[in-house]
């Protein structure tokens, strides 16, 4: 019997703050626990927006590392896209 791998979203909780201030700690925003792809659910990418809704970052790669692109401290919004679901939330940059 051929079975598809199950995607487990129960532990998928993106971080909500990072501190790209040059101290070598918490320098990037990344997702270490993206659920595996299967026939029903595939990771398509992450988009980050500023408070005016302008796209400031996009990556289709699972292993992305966003350093904040020298953007100002503040709250940004992420949209993590899978083929059958989306995760939206806030992300703070503190330098």
C-alpha positions in Angstrom: 0.0 0.0 0.0 1.3 3.4 -1.0 0.6 6.1 1.6 1.2 9.8 1.6 3.3 11.5 4.3 1.2 13.5 6.8 1.9 17.2 7.2 1.8 18.0 10.9 0.9 21.7 11.6 0.4 21.2 15.4 3.9 22.5 16.2 4.1 25.1 13.4 4.4 28.4 15.2 6.6 31.1 13.5 8.7 33.3 15.7 7.3 36.8 16.0 10.4 38.9 16.7 14.0 39.1 15.6 16.9 41.4 16.4 19.2 42.0 13.4 21.6 44.3 15.4 24.9 42.7 14.7 25.4 40.8 18.0 25.3 37.4 16.2 22.1 36.3 18.1 18.7 36.2 16.5 20.0 38.0 13.4 17.5 36.5 10.9 13.9 35.6 10.6 13.5 32.0 9.3 11.2 29.1 9.6 12.8 25.9 11.0 9.7 23.8 11.5 7.8 24.1 8.1 5.7 20.9 7.8 6.7 18.5 5.1 5.1 18.7 1.6 2.8 15.9 0.5 0.3 15.4 -2.3 -2.3 17.7 -0.7 -0.2 20.4 1.0 2.9 22.1 -0.5 4.9 25.1 0.8 4.7 27.9 -1.8 6.5 30.7 0.0 6.5 33.6 2.4 5.7 37.2 1.8 6.4 40.0 4.3 4.6 43.3 4.2 5.1 46.7 6.0 2.3 48.4 7.8 1.1 50.1 4.6 0.6 46.7 2.9 3.6 47.1 0.7 5.6 43.9 0.0 9.1 44.2 1.5 10.2 40.5 1.1 9.3 37.3 -0.7 10.9 33.9 -0.8 9.7 30.6 -2.3 12.5 28.8 -0.5 12.0 26.8 2.7 15.5 27.6 3.9 15.2 31.4 3.6 16.9 33.8 6.1 15.6 37.3 6.1 17.8 39.9 7.7 15.3 42.7 7.7 16.9 44.5 4.7 17.8 47.5 6.9 14.2 48.3 7.4 13.1 50.3 10.4 12.2 48.8 13.8 8.5 48.0 13.9 5.8 45.5 13.2 5.6 43.7 9.8 3.1 41.2 8.6 3.9 37.8 7.2 1.8 35.6 4.9 3.0 32.0 4.7 1.4 30.2 1.7 0.7 26.5 1.4 -1.4 25.1 -1.4 -4.4 24.5 0.9 -3.9 26.9 3.8 -2.3 30.2 4.8 -0.7 31.4 8.0 -0.8 35.1 8.7 0.7 37.0 11.6 2.9 39.8 12.8 6.7 40.0 13.1 8.7 42.6 14.9 12.1 43.9 14.1 14.0 45.2 17.1 17.5 46.5 16.4 
